[in-house]
């Protein structure tokens, strides 16, 4: 069975990079609220 949601299967590598950047940004905002 494939547990990876459809939205987690981007068609372009650029989408993967953008998603990873977004996740990192969200984590930084979560753990470092004082960060710009």
PyMOL Python script that loads the backbone (N, CA, C, O; Angstrom):
from pymol import cmd

cmd.read_pdbstr("""\
ATOM      1  N   UNK A   1       0.842  -1.204   0.000  1.00  0.00           N
ATOM      2  CA  UNK A   1       0.000   0.000   0.000  1.00  0.00           C
ATOM      3  C   UNK A   1       0.875   1.251   0.000  1.00  0.00           C
ATOM      4  O   UNK A   1       1.931   1.289   0.631  1.00  0.00           O
ATOM      5  N   UNK A   2       0.422   2.253  -0.707  1.00  0.00           N
ATOM      6  CA  UNK A   2       1.179   3.501  -0.777  1.00  0.00           C
ATOM      7  C   UNK A   2       0.544   4.520   0.152  1.00  0.00           C
ATOM      8  O   UNK A   2      -0.591   4.944  -0.065  1.00  0.00           O
ATOM      9  N   UNK A   3       1.273   4.911   1.186  1.00  0.00           N
ATOM     10  CA  UNK A   3       0.710   5.831   2.176  1.00  0.00           C
ATOM     11  C   UNK A   3       1.008   7.292   1.852  1.00  0.00           C
ATOM     12  O   UNK A   3       0.540   8.197   2.543  1.00  0.00           O
ATOM     13  N   UNK A   4       1.797   7.516   0.788  1.00  0.00           N
ATOM     14  CA  UNK A   4       2.147   8.897   0.444  1.00  0.00           C
ATOM     15  C   UNK A   4       0.964   9.562  -0.240  1.00  0.00           C
ATOM     16  O   UNK A   4       0.480   9.069  -1.259  1.00  0.00           O
ATOM     17  N   UNK A   5       0.493  10.681   0.312  1.00  0.00           N
ATOM     18  CA  UNK A   5      -0.652  11.363  -0.287  1.00  0.00           C
ATOM     19  C   UNK A   5      -0.320  11.881  -1.678  1.00  0.00           C
ATOM     20  O   UNK A   5       0.846  12.054  -2.031  1.00  0.00           O
ATOM     21  N   UNK A   6      -1.357  12.123  -2.455  1.00  0.00           N
ATOM     22  CA  UNK A   6      -1.156  12.578  -3.834  1.00  0.00           C
ATOM     23  C   UNK A   6      -0.416  13.912  -3.855  1.00  0.00           C
ATOM     24  O   UNK A   6       0.441  14.138  -4.710  1.00  0.00           O
ATOM     25  N   UNK A   7      -0.746  14.792  -2.914  1.00  0.00           N
ATOM     26  CA  UNK A   7      -0.117  16.119  -2.917  1.00  0.00           C
ATOM     27  C   UNK A   7       1.354  16.050  -2.563  1.00  0.00           C
ATOM     28  O   UNK A   7       2.074  17.038  -2.710  1.00  0.00           O
ATOM     29  N   UNK A   8       1.806  14.907  -2.101  1.00  0.00           N
ATOM     30  CA  UNK A   8       3.216  14.762  -1.726  1.00  0.00           C
ATOM     31  C   UNK A   8       4.030  14.168  -2.870  1.00  0.00           C
ATOM     32  O   UNK A   8       5.200  13.829  -2.697  1.00  0.00           O
ATOM     33  N   UNK A   9       3.395  14.041  -4.061  1.00  0.00           N
ATOM     34  CA  UNK A   9       4.099  13.474  -5.212  1.00  0.00           C
ATOM     35  C   UNK A   9       4.185  14.503  -6.335  1.00  0.00           C
ATOM     36  O   UNK A   9       3.520  14.355  -7.360  1.00  0.00           O
ATOM     37  N   UNK A  10       4.998  15.543  -6.151  1.00  0.00           N
ATOM     38  CA  UNK A  10       5.100  16.575  -7.184  1.00  0.00           C
ATOM     39  C   UNK A  10       5.700  16.024  -8.468  1.00  0.00           C
ATOM     40  O   UNK A  10       6.468  15.062  -8.446  1.00  0.00           O
ATOM     41  N   UNK A  11       5.340  16.647  -9.594  1.00  0.00           N
ATOM     42  CA  UNK A  11       5.805  16.147 -10.888  1.00  0.00           C
ATOM     43  C   UNK A  11       7.179  16.691 -11.244  1.00  0.00           C
ATOM     44  O   UNK A  11       7.864  16.127 -12.098  1.00  0.00           O
ATOM     45  N   UNK A  12       7.593  17.778 -10.604  1.00  0.00           N
ATOM     46  CA  UNK A  12       8.884  18.377 -10.928  1.00  0.00           C
ATOM     47  C   UNK A  12       9.754  18.449  -9.683  1.00  0.00           C
ATOM     48  O   UNK A  12       9.258  18.632  -8.571  1.00  0.00           O
ATOM     49  N   UNK A  13      11.071  18.301  -9.885  1.00  0.00           N
ATOM     50  CA  UNK A  13      11.991  18.371  -8.740  1.00  0.00           C
ATOM     51  C   UNK A  13      11.945  19.751  -8.110  1.00  0.00           C
ATOM     52  O   UNK A  13      12.180  19.898  -6.910  1.00  0.00           O
ATOM     53  N   UNK A  14      11.643  20.765  -8.915  1.00  0.00           N
ATOM     54  CA  UNK A  14      11.564  22.122  -8.370  1.00  0.00           C
ATOM     55  C   UNK A  14      10.480  22.187  -7.303  1.00  0.00           C
ATOM     56  O   UNK A  14      10.634  22.882  -6.298  1.00  0.00           O
ATOM     57  N   UNK A  15       9.388  21.467  -7.517  1.00  0.00           N
ATOM     58  CA  UNK A  15       8.310  21.460  -6.525  1.00  0.00           C
ATOM     59  C   UNK A  15       8.797  20.829  -5.221  1.00  0.00           C
ATOM     60  O   UNK A  15       8.428  21.280  -4.136  1.00  0.00           O
ATOM     61  N   UNK A  16       9.620  19.791  -5.323  1.00  0.00           N
ATOM     62  CA  UNK A  16      10.155  19.143  -4.124  1.00  0.00           C
ATOM     63  C   UNK A  16      11.011  20.134  -3.350  1.00  0.00           C
ATOM     64  O   UNK A  16      10.921  20.218  -2.125  1.00  0.00           O
ATOM     65  N   UNK A  17      11.845  20.885  -4.071  1.00  0.00           N
ATOM     66  CA  UNK A  17      12.719  21.860  -3.411  1.00  0.00           C
ATOM     67  C   UNK A  17      11.884  22.943  -2.743  1.00  0.00           C
ATOM     68  O   UNK A  17      12.168  23.349  -1.616  1.00  0.00           O
ATOM     69  N   UNK A  18      10.855  23.409  -3.441  1.00  0.00           N
ATOM     70  CA  UNK A  18      10.010  24.458  -2.864  1.00  0.00           C
ATOM     71  C   UNK A  18       9.286  23.949  -1.624  1.00  0.00           C
ATOM     72  O   UNK A  18       9.165  24.668  -0.633  1.00  0.00           O
ATOM     73  N   UNK A  19       8.807  22.711  -1.680  1.00  0.00           N
ATOM     74  CA  UNK A  19       8.096  22.154  -0.534  1.00  0.00           C
ATOM     75  C   UNK A  19       9.060  21.993   0.646  1.00  0.00           C
ATOM     76  O   UNK A  19       8.706  22.298   1.785  1.00  0.00           O
ATOM     77  N   UNK A  20      10.271  21.515   0.372  1.00  0.00           N
ATOM     78  CA  UNK A  20      11.256  21.349   1.442  1.00  0.00           C
ATOM     79  C   UNK A  20      11.587  22.699   2.068  1.00  0.00           C
ATOM     80  O   UNK A  20      11.700  22.818   3.288  1.00  0.00           O
ATOM     81  N   UNK A  21      11.742  23.712   1.219  1.00  0.00           N
ATOM     82  CA  UNK A  21      12.039  25.052   1.745  1.00  0.00           C
ATOM     83  C   UNK A  21      10.892  25.541   2.610  1.00  0.00           C
ATOM     84  O   UNK A  21      11.111  26.143   3.661  1.00  0.00           O
ATOM     85  N   UNK A  22       9.673  25.283   2.168  1.00  0.00           N
ATOM     86  CA  UNK A  22       8.508  25.724   2.942  1.00  0.00           C
ATOM     87  C   UNK A  22       8.460  25.014   4.290  1.00  0.00           C
ATOM     88  O   UNK A  22       8.162  25.636   5.309  1.00  0.00           O
ATOM     89  N   UNK A  23       8.750  23.725   4.300  1.00  0.00           N
ATOM     90  CA  UNK A  23       8.741  22.968   5.555  1.00  0.00           C
ATOM     91  C   UNK A  23       9.806  23.505   6.506  1.00  0.00           C
ATOM     92  O   UNK A  23       9.549  23.691   7.695  1.00  0.00           O
ATOM     93  N   UNK A  24      11.000  23.753   5.977  1.00  0.00           N
ATOM     94  CA  UNK A  24      12.085  24.281   6.816  1.00  0.00           C
ATOM     95  C   UNK A  24      11.700  25.643   7.370  1.00  0.00           C
ATOM     96  O   UNK A  24      11.924  25.924   8.547  1.00  0.00           O
ATOM     97  N   UNK A  25      11.117  26.493   6.519  1.00  0.00           N
ATOM     98  CA  UNK A  25      10.696  27.821   6.985  1.00  0.00           C
ATOM     99  C   UNK A  25       9.690  27.691   8.120  1.00  0.00           C
ATOM    100  O   UNK A  25       9.777  28.403   9.121  1.00  0.00           O
ATOM    101  N   UNK A  26       8.736  26.780   7.959  1.00  0.00           N
ATOM    102  CA  UNK A  26       7.718  26.615   9.001  1.00  0.00           C
ATOM    103  C   UNK A  26       8.342  26.108  10.295  1.00  0.00           C
ATOM    104  O   UNK A  26       7.959  26.542  11.381  1.00  0.00           O
ATOM    105  N   UNK A  27       9.299  25.194  10.186  1.00  0.00           N
ATOM    106  CA  UNK A  27       9.950  24.674  11.388  1.00  0.00           C
ATOM    107  C   UNK A  27      10.756  25.773  12.071  1.00  0.00           C
ATOM    108  O   UNK A  27      10.750  25.885  13.297  1.00  0.00           O
ATOM    109  N   UNK A  28      11.449  26.583  11.272  1.00  0.00           N
ATOM    110  CA  UNK A  28      12.235  27.675  11.867  1.00  0.00           C
ATOM    111  C   UNK A  28      11.315  28.650  12.582  1.00  0.00           C
ATOM    112  O   UNK A  28      11.642  29.139  13.663  1.00  0.00           O
ATOM    113  N   UNK A  29      10.154  28.936  11.975  1.00  0.00           N
ATOM    114  CA  UNK A  29       9.219  29.864  12.607  1.00  0.00           C
ATOM    115  C   UNK A  29       8.657  29.252  13.884  1.00  0.00           C
ATOM    116  O   UNK A  29       8.367  29.960  14.848  1.00  0.00           O
ATOM    117  N   UNK A  30       8.509  27.941  13.882  1.00  0.00           N
ATOM    118  CA  UNK A  30       7.923  27.278  15.046  1.00  0.00           C
ATOM    119  C   UNK A  30       8.905  27.273  16.220  1.00  0.00           C
ATOM    120  O   UNK A  30       8.530  27.552  17.359  1.00  0.00           O
ATOM    121  N   UNK A  31      10.178  26.951  15.922  1.00  0.00           N
ATOM    122  CA  UNK A  31      11.156  26.800  17.003  1.00  0.00           C
ATOM    123  C   UNK A  31      11.940  28.074  17.277  1.00  0.00           C
ATOM    124  O   UNK A  31      12.513  28.239  18.354  1.00  0.00           O
ATOM    125  N   UNK A  32      11.964  28.983  16.291  1.00  0.00           N
ATOM    126  CA  UNK A  32      12.692  30.247  16.474  1.00  0.00           C
ATOM    127  C   UNK A  32      11.759  31.406  16.153  1.00  0.00           C
ATOM    128  O   UNK A  32      11.906  32.049  15.113  1.00  0.00           O
ATOM    129  N   UNK A  33      10.809  31.678  17.029  1.00  0.00           N
ATOM    130  CA  UNK A  33       9.784  32.692  16.739  1.00  0.00           C
ATOM    131  C   UNK A  33      10.383  34.073  16.537  1.00  0.00           C
ATOM    132  O   UNK A  33       9.749  34.928  15.918  1.00  0.00           O
ATOM    133  N   UNK A  34      11.603  34.320  17.048  1.00  0.00           N
ATOM    134  CA  UNK A  34      12.214  35.638  16.917  1.00  0.00           C
ATOM    135  C   UNK A  34      12.919  35.796  15.569  1.00  0.00           C
ATOM    136  O   UNK A  34      13.372  36.889  15.231  1.00  0.00           O
ATOM    137  N   UNK A  35      13.012  34.718  14.805  1.00  0.00           N
ATOM    138  CA  UNK A  35      13.692  34.799  13.514  1.00  0.00           C
ATOM    139  C   UNK A  35      12.851  35.616  12.532  1.00  0.00           C
ATOM    140  O   UNK A  35      11.622  35.576  12.579  1.00  0.00           O
ATOM    141  N   UNK A  36      13.516  36.354  11.646  1.00  0.00           N
ATOM    142  CA  UNK A  36      12.801  37.185  10.669  1.00  0.00           C
ATOM    143  C   UNK A  36      12.035  36.345   9.663  1.00  0.00           C
ATOM    144  O   UNK A  36      11.381  36.891   8.774  1.00  0.00           O
TER     145      UNK A  36
END
""", "prot")
cmd.dss("prot")
cmd.show_as("cartoon", "prot")
cmd.util.cbc("prot")
cmd.orient("prot")
